[in-house]
Amino acid sequence: MVNPTAWTDDNLMSLQSHVLAGERDHPEATGDFSWILSAISLATKTIGNKVRRARIDDVLGELAAENTHGERQQKLDVISNDIIKACLGSRANIGVLVSEEEEEPTILRTRADGGRYAVFFDPLDGSSNLNVSVGVGTIFAVIRLPEGGGGGLEAVLSRQATMVAAGYVLYGSSTVFMLTTGTGVDMFVLDHSIGSYVLAKRGIALPPSQPIYSINEAYSARFPEGVQRYLDWAHRSSYSSRYIGSMVADVHRTLIKGGIFIYPATTDRPEGKLRLLYEAMPMAMLVEQAGGIAVTQDGTRVLDLHPTDLHQRTSVVLGSTEEVAHFLKQMDSTS
């Protein structure tokens, strides 16, 4: 017989209730997170609806314009960016917004005027896959800005700026909201019948090992020798390859199933391709909070990097502890 109360404790816990409950455990909490995450929740539910209706509403495909990285923008990149800015811009505690789609930060208000936080985001990661209905997503990080100063670009890149929350929303067969505020990773799923993200799993734990690697091997001729050595080792060790081509989808699979996600530098991108502030660092925080490791290809911890530019790029290697150790061993090998 089905226990009618077996699902109520978690599946009736909304994202907002979960955040508020966490704040009750911290008497010093001001309610800032609930306001910011409420805005992100609204924005991503709206984006998810746009993604589902993209072909019906004829918003698939590229625009003539390119973004700040010289990449051709998808129509939904711009729509998603506008949605997030509209939702977050009304929150009085947010001072700065930094988007992949815009070269300059959006300065909303100074620290003195209440802008205590910045939000970094990639509004629609993997958007070029929309035409073939592959899972895409939104990546975000919430940054507490340092006391004093104007709260602008200098504050965003300050060593005193602290990432206090990170997450992503995957728009796939279900809409999944992964969140960390520094005390583990929790997974929420959008229940369309009530229009709310509900808690699906507490304390996501990344398996310590799993013989799966995720990398775009089409570029292997451009990879450093150490990365090529690792791939040879993985082939000999009967590893499985899983690569979707959407960072949110690939990292989500890695978090749930275990394994390793690798986005190395190449001869034509010697600094790496992924953006540090709004792709690498949020994912690194999530992976570490789930018990994994996130480093650059030379073994530097991603969260120890100090950004000097809004759109700084980096290589990324993240996933299960043992799998990242195998990778770094091959990178260091001279045999």
C-alpha positions in Angstrom: 0.0 0.0 0.0 1.3 3.5 -0.8 2.0 5.6 2.2 0.0 8.9 1.5 2.5 10.9 3.6 5.7 9.5 2.1 6.1 12.3 -0.4 4.8 15.3 1.4 7.8 16.4 3.5 9.9 17.1 0.5 7.6 17.3 -2.5 5.6 20.0 -0.9 8.7 22.0 0.0 9.0 24.8 -2.5 12.2 26.5 -3.4 11.2 29.7 -1.7 10.1 27.8 1.5 13.4 25.9 1.5 15.4 29.1 1.3 13.3 30.8 4.0 13.7 27.7 6.2 17.5 27.9 5.8 17.5 31.6 6.7 15.7 30.8 10.0 18.8 28.8 11.0 20.8 32.0 10.6 19.6 34.8 12.9 21.8 37.3 11.0 20.0 36.6 7.7 18.3 39.6 6.1 16.0 37.8 3.6 18.2 38.9 0.7 18.5 35.3 -0.7 14.8 34.7 -0.8 14.3 37.9 -2.8 17.1 37.1 -5.2 16.2 33.5 -5.7 12.6 34.4 -6.1 13.6 36.6 -9.0 15.8 33.9 -10.5 12.9 31.4 -10.1 10.5 33.6 -11.9 13.0 34.3 -14.7 13.8 30.7 -15.3 10.2 29.6 -15.3 9.5 32.2 -17.9 12.6 31.2 -20.0 11.6 27.5 -19.7 8.2 28.4 -21.1 9.9 30.2 -24.0 12.1 27.2 -24.7 9.2 24.8 -24.8 7.3 27.1 -27.2 10.4 28.2 -29.3 9.4 26.5 -32.5 5.7 27.4 -32.2 6.6 31.0 -31.5 9.2 31.0 -34.2 12.1 32.2 -32.0 14.6 29.6 -33.0 17.7 30.5 -35.0 20.4 33.1 -35.1 20.3 36.9 -35.1 22.5 39.0 -37.3 24.3 40.4 -34.3 27.2 38.8 -32.4 27.7 38.9 -28.6 30.8 40.3 -26.9 32.7 37.0 -27.5 32.2 37.2 -31.3 29.6 34.4 -31.2 26.5 34.6 -33.3 23.6 35.2 -30.9 20.5 33.0 -30.9 17.1 34.7 -30.7 16.4 33.1 -27.4 19.8 34.2 -26.0 18.6 37.8 -26.2 15.1 37.0 -25.0 16.5 35.1 -22.0 18.9 37.8 -21.2 16.1 40.4 -21.2 13.9 38.3 -19.0 16.6 37.8 -16.3 17.5 41.5 -16.3 13.8 42.4 -16.0 13.3 40.1 -13.1 16.5 40.8 -11.2 16.6 44.6 -12.0 13.6 45.2 -9.7 15.4 43.7 -6.6 16.6 46.5 -4.5 19.5 44.5 -3.0 21.1 43.8 -6.3 23.8 46.3 -7.4 25.3 44.8 -10.5 24.3 42.3 -13.2 27.0 40.6 -15.3 25.8 38.6 -18.4 27.5 36.6 -21.0 25.5 38.4 -23.6 26.7 41.9 -22.7 30.3 43.4 -22.8 29.7 45.8 -19.9 28.1 45.1 -16.5 24.7 46.6 -15.8 25.1 48.9 -12.8 21.7 49.1 -11.0 22.7 50.9 -7.8 25.7 51.6 -5.6 26.5 49.8 -2.4 25.5 52.8 -0.4 22.1 52.7 -2.1 21.5 49.1 -1.0 23.2 47.2 -3.9 24.8 44.5 -1.7 24.9 41.8 -4.3 25.9 41.1 -7.9 24.5 38.3 -10.0 26.6 36.7 -12.8 24.7 34.6 -15.4 24.8 32.8 -18.7 21.1 33.3 -19.7 20.9 30.3 -22.0 23.9 28.0 -22.1 23.9 25.6 -25.1 21.3 27.7 -27.1 22.7 26.5 -30.4 21.2 23.1 -29.6 17.7 24.4 -29.5 16.9 23.5 -33.1 17.4 19.8 -32.3 15.6 19.9 -28.8 18.7 19.2 -26.8 18.7 20.2 -23.1 19.8 23.8 -22.5 20.1 25.8 -19.3 20.7 28.9 -17.3 23.8 29.3 -15.0 24.0 31.8 -12.2 26.1 32.9 -9.3 25.2 35.4 -6.5 28.1 37.5 -5.2 28.2 39.5 -2.0 30.0 42.8 -2.8 32.5 44.2 -0.4 31.6 47.0 2.0 32.3 50.5 0.8 33.0 51.6 -2.7 30.5 52.3 -5.5 29.5 48.7 -6.1 30.5 48.8 -9.8 33.0 46.9 -11.9 35.8 47.4 -9.3 33.7 45.8 -6.6 32.7 42.9 -8.8 36.4 42.0 -9.5 37.5 42.8 -5.9 39.2 40.0 -3.9 36.8 40.8 -1.2 33.8 39.9 -3.4 32.4 36.5 -2.2 30.3 34.0 -4.1 27.6 33.0 -1.7 25.3 31.0 -3.9 25.4 29.2 -7.3 23.2 27.1 -9.4 21.8 26.2 -12.8 18.4 25.4 -14.3 18.3 22.7 -16.9 15.4 22.9 -19.4 15.1 19.3 -20.5 12.6 16.5 -20.1 11.9 18.2 -16.8 12.9 21.6 -15.6 15.5 21.1 -12.9 16.9 23.8 -10.5 20.2 22.9 -8.8 21.2 25.2 -6.0 24.0 25.6 -3.4 24.3 28.3 -0.8 27.5 26.8 0.6 25.9 23.9 2.6 25.5 21.1 0.0 23.6 20.9 -3.2 19.8 20.5 -3.4 17.7 19.6 -6.5 14.3 21.1 -7.2 12.0 20.2 -10.1 9.4 22.5 -11.6 5.9 21.1 -11.0 3.9 22.7 -13.8 0.6 21.8 -12.2 1.3 24.3 -9.3 3.8 26.5 -11.0 6.5 26.0 -8.4 9.9 24.4 -8.0 9.6 21.7 -5.4 12.4 19.9 -3.5 13.2 16.6 -5.2 16.5 15.6 -3.5 18.5 17.0 -0.7 22.3 16.8 -0.4 23.3 15.6 -3.9 26.5 13.5 -3.5 28.7 13.1 -6.5 30.0 9.5 -6.7 33.8 9.4 -6.0 34.4 7.4 -9.2 32.7 6.4 -12.4 34.4 5.4 -15.7 32.7 8.1 -17.8 34.4 11.1 -19.4 32.7 14.0 -21.2 34.8 16.0 -23.7 34.4 17.1 -27.3 36.9 14.7 -28.9 36.5 16.3 -32.3 39.1 18.8 -31.1 41.6 16.2 -29.8 44.2 17.2 -32.4 44.2 20.7 -30.8 44.4 19.4 -27.2 47.6 19.6 -25.1 49.7 16.4 -25.0 48.6 15.6 -21.5 44.9 15.7 -22.4 45.6 13.4 -25.4 47.5 11.1 -23.0 44.5 11.0 -20.7 42.2 10.1 -23.6 44.5 7.3 -24.7 44.5 6.0 -21.1 40.7 6.3 -20.8 40.3 4.3 -24.1 42.6 1.6 -22.8 40.7 1.5 -19.5 37.4 0.9 -21.2 35.8 4.2 -20.2 32.5 5.3 -21.7 32.2 8.7 -23.5 29.2 10.9 -22.9 29.1 14.3 -24.5 26.0 16.4 -25.1 27.5 19.8 -26.1 25.5 21.8 -23.5 27.6 22.5 -20.4 24.5 22.5 -18.1 23.4 19.1 -19.4 26.9 17.6 -19.3 27.6 18.8 -15.8 24.2 17.8 -14.6 24.8 14.2 -15.8 28.2 14.2 -14.2 26.7 15.4 -10.8 24.1 12.7 -10.8 26.0 9.8 -12.4 29.6 10.6 -11.6 32.6 10.8 -14.0 34.5 13.7 -15.3 33.7 16.8 -17.5 36.7 18.2 -19.4 36.8 21.5 -21.4 40.6 22.0 -22.0 42.5 24.7 -23.7 43.3 24.2 -27.4 46.0 25.5 -29.7 43.5 28.1 -31.0 42.2 28.9 -27.5 45.3 28.6 -25.2 43.5 30.3 -22.3 40.5 28.0 -22.5 37.0 28.7 -23.8 34.6 28.6 -20.8 34.0 31.9 -19.0 35.3 32.0 -15.5 32.7 34.2 -13.7 29.4 32.9 -15.0 30.2 29.3 -16.2 33.3 27.9 -14.5 33.0 29.3 -11.0 29.3 28.6 -10.4 29.7 25.0 -11.6 32.9 24.6 -9.5 31.0 25.7 -6.4 28.2 23.2 -7.1 30.6 20.3 -7.8 32.7 21.0 -4.7 29.6 21.2 -2.5 28.5 17.9 -3.9 31.9 16.3 -2.9 33.7 16.6 -6.2 36.7 18.6 -7.5 36.8 21.4 -10.0 40.2 22.5 -11.3 41.9 23.9 -14.4 43.8 21.5 -16.7 47.0 22.3 -14.8 45.4 21.4 -11.4 44.6 24.9 -10.1 41.4 25.0 -8.1 38.9 27.0 -10.1 37.6 28.8 -7.0 41.1 30.0 -6.2 41.4 31.9 -9.5 41.0 35.7 -9.2 39.2 37.2 -12.1 40.7 40.3 -13.7 38.2 40.6 -16.5 34.4 40.2 -16.7 34.7 37.7 -19.6 37.9 36.0 -18.6 38.2 32.4 -20.0 39.6 29.3 -18.5 40.0 25.6 -19.0 37.8 23.4 -16.7 38.1 19.9 -15.4 35.5 18.8 -12.9 33.7 15.8 -11.5 34.4 12.8 -9.3 37.5 13.0 -7.0 39.1 9.8 -8.3 38.4 10.6 -12.0 39.9 14.1 -11.7 43.0 12.5 -10.0 43.4 10.1 -12.9 43.2 13.1 -15.3 45.8 15.1 -13.4 48.1 12.1 -13.2 48.1 11.8 -17.0 48.7 15.5 -17.4 51.8 15.2 -15.2 53.1 12.0 -16.7 56.2 12.1 -18.8 56.0 8.5 -20.0 
